[in-house]
Amino acid sequence: MTNIRLHSISNPNPDKNKNEDLVSSFQNVYWVLDGASVPNGLKVPSKIDTKWYVEQLDKGIKKALTSFAEPYHLKEILHYAIQYVLDHSNLREYRSVANFVLPSSTVAMVKINNKQMEYLVLGDSYIVTDISDSIRCFTDNRLEKVGVEMRSEINHLLQSGNGYHSDSINNIKMNLVKLEVSSRNQIDGYWIASEKPDAAYHAMTGTLAIKTKGKHVLLMTDGFARAVTTLDLFKSWGELLKFVNNYGLDKCLDLIRSKESADPQGQTYPRFKQYDDASALLISIN
C-alpha cells in the first residue's frame, strides 16, 4: 500500500477579501482549482461568482468520486463535475445571454495508486513531479495563445512604468478578457471548466509509472507557480520542488509575496496583477 503524506497551502490575493483558489482531495485523488477573476466593468450572473463556481466544482468532483467505480479516468470525473454544477444551479440560463462572463476554473488533478499516477490539467495550473527519471512539469498553455499581442502590449506598458491603474492597461485587459470569453471552449481557442462539460475531454492527460518510493508531486495554481514562471525565484521546476520539500510551502509563499510587494507596479516582473491567489498541494509518496 502506498503511503501518502500531504502538505497544502491556499492564500488569497492580499488585495482581495476572498480566495478563488481551492485545494482538495478524496480517497486517492488530489486536485487544485483556480477560478478566473473577472475585471470590474464586466457583467457576471448574480450570486454566481468565481468563488461560488470553484466551490461547486469541488462538490461535483467529490460527488463523481463517490459515484464512479474503478476503472475510471480523470476526464470522466471532471466531465461529471462540470455537468453537476450545471444541473444544480441556474448557470445554464446564462449561457446564451449576451455580455455576461460566466465563471470558470482551471483544474490540476492526479490519481495515485501503487503502480502509477494519472494526471489531468485543464487551464494554466501546474503539476510538477519527480516520480519519473527526470523532473516533469505538466500544464495547459492554450490560453496564453489567445490575445498574444494584447498580452505583450500589457507587459510593455508595465515595463515602461504605466502601472496597474493606468487607463491604457485596464482597457487592454478588458478587451483581452472579452476575447478570452469569446474563445472559450472552442477548438481554435482554449478549454476550461465552465459551461461546457465536454471541455473535460480536451484536458491534457497522461500516466506515469511509480517505480520507487520517496517521490513527490506538486500541484499548483499559477499564483504559486509564478515563483518560476514570472518572479525568477527559482531557475527550474526541479529547484522549486527541492525547495518546498526542504523548507515547506509556507516559506515559498513568503518569498513570492515579498517579491510581489517589492514590484508593486509590475515594472520589473510584468504580470497581469501585482498579487494573485496562490495555492499548492505537495504530495509525498513513501
C-alpha positions as CSV (number, residue, x, y, z in Angstrom):
1,M,0.0,0.0,0.0
2,T,1.3,3.4,-1.0
3,N,1.8,5.8,2.0
4,I,0.8,9.4,1.1
5,R,1.8,12.5,3.1
6,L,0.1,15.8,2.2
7,H,1.1,19.4,2.8
8,S,-1.1,22.2,1.4
9,I,-1.4,26.0,1.3
10,S,-4.0,28.3,-0.2
11,N,-3.5,32.0,0.3
12,P,-5.8,34.7,-1.1
13,N,-4.6,37.7,-3.1
14,P,-3.7,40.3,-0.4
15,D,-5.7,42.9,-2.3
16,K,-9.0,40.9,-2.2
17,N,-11.2,39.7,0.6
18,K,-11.9,36.2,-0.8
19,N,-9.9,33.3,-2.2
20,E,-10.9,32.0,-5.6
21,D,-8.4,29.0,-5.4
22,L,-9.2,25.7,-3.7
23,V,-7.1,22.7,-2.7
24,S,-8.9,19.4,-2.1
25,S,-8.7,15.6,-2.1
26,F,-10.8,12.5,-1.8
27,Q,-9.5,9.0,-1.4
28,N,-6.6,8.7,-3.8
29,V,-7.4,11.7,-6.0
30,Y,-6.0,15.2,-5.4
31,W,-6.7,18.5,-7.1
32,V,-6.2,22.2,-7.1
33,L,-8.7,24.6,-8.7
34,D,-8.1,28.2,-9.7
35,G,-11.2,30.3,-10.5
36,A,-10.7,33.0,-13.2
37,S,-11.2,36.5,-11.8
38,V,-13.4,38.9,-13.8
39,P,-12.3,42.5,-14.1
40,N,-14.6,45.3,-12.8
41,G,-16.8,46.6,-15.5
42,L,-17.8,43.2,-17.0
43,K,-21.2,41.7,-16.2
44,V,-21.4,38.4,-14.2
45,P,-24.5,36.5,-13.2
46,S,-26.0,37.5,-9.8
47,K,-24.9,35.2,-7.0
48,I,-22.9,33.0,-9.4
49,D,-19.4,34.3,-9.0
50,T,-16.0,32.7,-9.3
51,K,-15.7,31.6,-5.7
52,W,-19.1,30.0,-5.9
53,Y,-18.2,28.2,-9.1
54,V,-15.0,26.8,-7.6
55,E,-16.7,25.5,-4.5
56,Q,-19.5,23.9,-6.6
57,L,-17.0,22.3,-9.0
58,D,-15.2,20.8,-5.9
59,K,-18.5,19.4,-4.8
60,G,-19.1,17.9,-8.2
61,I,-15.7,16.2,-8.2
62,K,-16.3,14.6,-4.9
63,K,-19.8,13.5,-5.9
64,A,-18.3,11.9,-9.0
65,L,-15.7,10.1,-7.0
66,T,-18.4,8.6,-4.8
67,S,-20.4,7.6,-7.9
68,F,-17.8,6.0,-10.1
69,A,-16.3,2.6,-9.7
70,E,-12.8,1.7,-10.9
71,P,-11.6,1.7,-13.5
72,Y,-12.3,5.3,-14.3
73,H,-10.3,8.1,-15.8
74,L,-10.0,11.7,-14.5
75,K,-11.6,13.1,-17.7
76,E,-14.8,11.3,-16.7
77,I,-14.7,12.7,-13.2
78,L,-14.2,16.2,-14.4
79,H,-17.0,15.9,-17.1
80,Y,-19.3,14.7,-14.4
81,A,-18.3,17.6,-12.1
82,I,-18.9,20.3,-14.7
83,Q,-22.3,18.8,-15.6
84,Y,-23.1,18.5,-11.8
85,V,-22.7,22.3,-11.5
86,L,-25.0,22.9,-14.5
87,D,-27.6,20.5,-13.1
88,H,-27.6,22.0,-9.6
89,S,-27.7,25.8,-10.4
90,N,-29.2,28.3,-12.8
91,L,-25.8,28.7,-14.6
92,R,-27.1,27.2,-17.9
93,E,-29.7,30.0,-18.1
94,Y,-26.9,32.5,-18.8
95,R,-25.1,30.5,-21.5
96,S,-27.0,32.3,-24.3
97,V,-27.2,35.7,-22.6
98,A,-25.0,38.3,-24.4
99,N,-22.4,40.3,-22.5
100,F,-22.3,38.0,-19.4
101,V,-19.0,36.5,-18.3
102,L,-19.6,33.1,-16.8
103,P,-17.4,31.8,-14.0
104,S,-14.7,29.3,-14.9
105,S,-11.8,27.4,-13.3
106,T,-8.6,25.7,-14.1
107,V,-8.1,22.2,-12.8
108,A,-4.9,20.2,-11.9
109,M,-5.7,16.7,-10.7
110,V,-3.9,13.5,-10.0
111,K,-4.9,9.9,-9.1
112,I,-2.3,7.9,-7.3
113,N,-2.1,4.1,-6.7
114,N,0.7,1.7,-6.0
115,K,1.9,1.5,-9.6
116,Q,1.1,4.7,-11.4
117,M,0.0,8.3,-11.3
118,E,-2.7,9.5,-13.7
119,Y,-2.7,13.3,-14.2
120,L,-5.1,15.9,-15.7
121,V,-4.5,19.6,-16.4
122,L,-7.1,21.9,-17.8
123,G,-6.0,25.6,-18.0
124,D,-2.9,27.2,-16.6
125,S,-2.4,25.3,-13.3
126,Y,0.6,23.1,-12.9
127,I,1.8,19.7,-11.9
128,V,5.5,19.1,-11.2
129,T,6.8,15.7,-10.2
130,D,10.0,13.7,-9.8
131,I,8.4,10.2,-10.0
132,S,9.9,9.5,-13.4
133,D,13.5,9.5,-14.3
134,S,13.5,13.4,-14.6
135,I,11.6,16.4,-13.3
136,R,8.4,16.7,-15.3
137,C,6.0,19.7,-15.5
138,F,2.5,19.4,-16.9
139,T,0.4,22.5,-17.7
140,D,-2.0,23.7,-20.4
141,N,-0.8,26.8,-22.1
142,R,-3.5,27.2,-24.7
143,L,-5.0,30.3,-23.0
144,E,-1.6,32.1,-23.5
145,K,-2.1,31.8,-27.2
146,V,-5.2,33.9,-27.1
147,G,-4.6,37.6,-27.5
148,V,-0.8,37.3,-27.7
149,E,-0.3,40.8,-28.9
150,M,-2.5,42.2,-26.2
151,R,-0.5,40.4,-23.5
152,S,2.7,41.6,-25.0
153,E,1.4,45.2,-25.0
154,I,0.4,45.0,-21.4
155,N,3.9,43.7,-20.4
156,H,5.5,46.5,-22.5
157,L,3.3,49.2,-20.8
158,L,4.1,47.8,-17.3
159,Q,7.9,47.7,-18.1
160,S,7.6,51.3,-19.3
161,G,6.2,52.4,-15.9
162,N,2.5,52.8,-16.7
163,G,1.4,50.8,-13.6
164,Y,-1.7,48.7,-12.9
165,H,-4.0,51.7,-12.5
166,S,-3.4,53.3,-15.9
167,D,-6.4,53.5,-18.3
168,S,-4.4,52.2,-21.2
169,I,-3.6,48.9,-19.4
170,N,-7.0,48.4,-18.0
171,N,-8.7,49.0,-21.4
172,I,-6.4,46.4,-22.9
173,K,-7.2,44.0,-20.0
174,M,-10.9,44.5,-20.6
175,N,-10.6,43.7,-24.3
176,L,-8.4,40.7,-23.6
177,V,-10.9,39.2,-21.2
178,K,-13.7,39.7,-23.7
179,L,-11.5,37.9,-26.4
180,E,-10.8,35.1,-23.9
181,V,-14.5,34.7,-23.2
182,S,-15.3,34.5,-27.0
183,S,-12.5,31.9,-27.5
184,R,-13.5,29.8,-24.5
185,N,-14.2,26.1,-25.0
186,Q,-13.6,26.1,-28.8
187,I,-11.3,24.1,-31.0
188,D,-9.4,27.2,-32.2
189,G,-9.4,28.7,-28.7
190,Y,-8.8,27.1,-25.3
191,W,-10.6,24.8,-22.9
192,I,-11.6,25.5,-19.3
193,A,-14.1,24.2,-16.7
194,S,-17.2,26.4,-17.1
195,E,-20.4,26.0,-19.1
196,K,-19.5,23.0,-21.3
197,P,-18.9,19.6,-19.7
198,D,-17.2,18.3,-22.8
199,A,-14.3,20.6,-22.1
200,A,-13.1,17.9,-19.8
201,Y,-12.3,15.7,-22.8
202,H,-9.9,18.3,-24.1
203,A,-7.8,18.3,-20.9
204,M,-4.1,17.4,-21.0
205,T,-3.8,13.9,-19.5
206,G,-1.4,11.0,-19.1
207,T,0.1,8.5,-16.8
208,L,3.5,8.0,-15.2
209,A,4.8,4.8,-13.6
210,I,5.8,4.9,-9.9
211,K,8.9,2.8,-9.8
212,T,10.3,3.8,-6.5
213,K,9.1,5.4,-3.2
214,G,10.4,8.7,-1.8
215,K,8.9,10.7,-4.7
216,H,6.9,13.9,-4.8
217,V,4.1,15.6,-6.7
218,L,3.4,19.3,-6.5
219,L,0.1,20.7,-7.7
220,M,-0.1,24.5,-8.1
221,T,-2.2,27.3,-9.3
222,D,-0.5,29.9,-11.4
223,G,-0.2,32.3,-8.5
224,F,2.2,29.9,-6.8
225,A,3.9,28.7,-10.0
226,R,4.9,32.3,-10.7
227,A,7.8,31.6,-8.4
228,V,9.3,30.1,-11.5
229,T,7.3,31.4,-14.4
230,T,7.4,35.1,-13.6
231,L,9.4,36.1,-10.5
232,D,12.6,34.3,-11.1
233,L,12.8,32.9,-7.6
234,F,13.9,29.6,-8.9
235,K,15.7,28.7,-12.2
236,S,13.8,25.5,-12.8
237,W,10.9,23.3,-11.6
238,G,13.4,21.0,-10.0
239,E,14.8,23.8,-7.9
240,L,11.3,24.7,-6.7
241,L,10.4,21.1,-5.9
242,K,13.6,20.7,-3.9
243,F,13.0,23.9,-2.0
244,V,9.4,23.1,-0.9
245,N,10.5,19.7,0.1
246,N,13.3,21.1,2.3
247,Y,11.7,24.3,3.6
248,G,8.0,24.0,3.1
249,L,5.2,25.6,1.1
250,D,4.9,28.5,3.6
251,K,8.4,29.6,3.1
252,C,8.0,29.6,-0.7
253,L,4.8,31.7,-0.4
254,D,6.7,34.2,1.8
255,L,9.3,34.6,-1.0
256,I,6.5,35.1,-3.6
257,R,4.7,37.7,-1.6
258,S,8.0,39.5,-0.8
259,K,8.9,39.7,-4.5
260,E,5.5,40.8,-5.5
261,S,5.5,43.5,-2.8
262,A,8.9,44.8,-4.0
263,D,7.5,45.2,-7.5
264,P,4.1,46.8,-6.9
265,Q,3.5,48.1,-10.5
266,G,4.9,45.1,-12.3
267,Q,7.7,47.1,-13.9
268,T,10.4,44.5,-13.1
269,Y,8.3,41.4,-13.4
270,P,5.4,42.1,-15.7
271,R,2.3,40.2,-14.8
272,F,-1.5,40.6,-15.1
273,K,-1.8,41.9,-11.5
274,Q,0.5,42.6,-8.6
275,Y,-0.8,39.7,-6.4
276,D,-2.7,36.6,-7.2
277,D,-4.3,33.8,-5.1
278,A,-1.5,31.3,-4.5
279,S,-2.2,27.6,-3.7
280,A,-0.3,24.4,-3.8
281,L,-0.5,20.8,-2.7
282,L,2.6,18.8,-2.1
283,I,2.2,15.0,-2.2
284,S,5.0,12.8,-0.8
285,I,4.8,9.2,-1.8
286,N,6.6,6.9,0.6
